[in-house]
Amino acid sequence: MVDAECVFCSIISGRLPSARVHESDNFVVIRDINPVAPVHLLVIPKRHVESVLGVGEDFPAGEFFDVVKRVAEQEGLRRGFRLVVNTGIEAQQSVPHMHAHILGGRSFTWPPG
């Protein structure tokens, strides 16, 4: 499913430009346009789903984690990285299309927010 009004669906379809770093059968990985770390990537499912709450049993979780691992290795994040999925307004999800942030290249603090 694709949402014509969704910025990520427009990126996936090629209607909007992006800095793609990886693509698999079900995911596209792009560089964030407003990075908060030296490496800030977005892992975006090609199928439109608004948030984690809309993910069903058919979500390709194994492929998702394989893509995360592959891209982290490709980007040289051997010392570690943070994987973040914001869900909903209170969590600061800014685009209503589920996506994960891969953040790396610097140290992070805890708690994050």
N, C-alpha and C positions, 0 to 999 in steps of 0.2 A: 504494500500500500504506500502511496506517495501523497503528500499534502502539498498542493500547488502554492500555498501561502508560506510554507516552512522554508526558512533560510537553509537549513541543512539538506532538505530534499532538493533544493535548487543547486546546492553545491554538488551533491551526489550525481545529479542529472547532467551537470556541466553547464547549467544556465548561469551560474555564478562562479567566478574564479576562486581557486584555493591553491595552497601550497601542499599538494599531496605528497605523502612520504611512503604510503603503502596502500594497497587495495587487495582485498580477498573476495571470495564469493559473496560474503554477506556484510562486509565492513569496509569503510574507507577511513584512513587515518590522515589527518591534516595538521598543519601547524596552526596554533591559536593566533589570531590576529592581534590580541592584546596579552602577550605572554607575561606570566608572573614568576617565571623561573627561566634559566638559560635554555632548558628544554621544556616546552609546553605543547603537548600534542593532544588532539581530540580523536577518540576512537568512536566512530559513528556507525550505527547499524544502517544498512541500506534501506531496510523496511522501516517505515515511519511507525514509531510507537512513542507516545508522549513522555513516558517516564518509566522507571523501574516497575512502578505499580501496574503498568500495562503489559509487562513482559509475560508471555505464556510459556507453557511447557515446550513449545516448539522453538524457543529462542536458542540459537546455536552457541551455548555457553562455552563449550570446549574450544570452538573456533575463536571465540572472543579472547579467551585467555592465551591461546596460541599466538594470536595477532599481537596482544600486549607484550608477550615475552619476546617475540621476534623483533618488534619495533624498538623495545628497550635495549636489546642487544645491538641492533643496528645503530642506535643513537649513542652507544657507549655508556649506558647507565649501569655499569657493572657494580658500582658502589652502593646502588640503591635508587629507588624512585618512589614516588607516592602515586597511588591510583585512587582517583576520587570520582564518585558518581553523585552529583547533587540531585535531590529529588524533591520537587515542589518549591513554592515561593519562599518558605522559611529557610530552606537550605540554599537559596540563591541560584536555583536553576533558572538560567536566563533565556534558554531556547527550549520550547516545548517539544523536543525530540530527544529521546534518551541518548546520552553520550557519556563517555568517561574521559577524564583528564589524566594524562600521564605527565607528571611533573618531576623534573630531575635536574641534575647539574649543580645543585647547591644543597646545603643542609636545611632541614626543616625542624620546626619546633612542635611540641605537643603540650597542651591540646591545640588543634589547628585554628579554632575560631574563638 
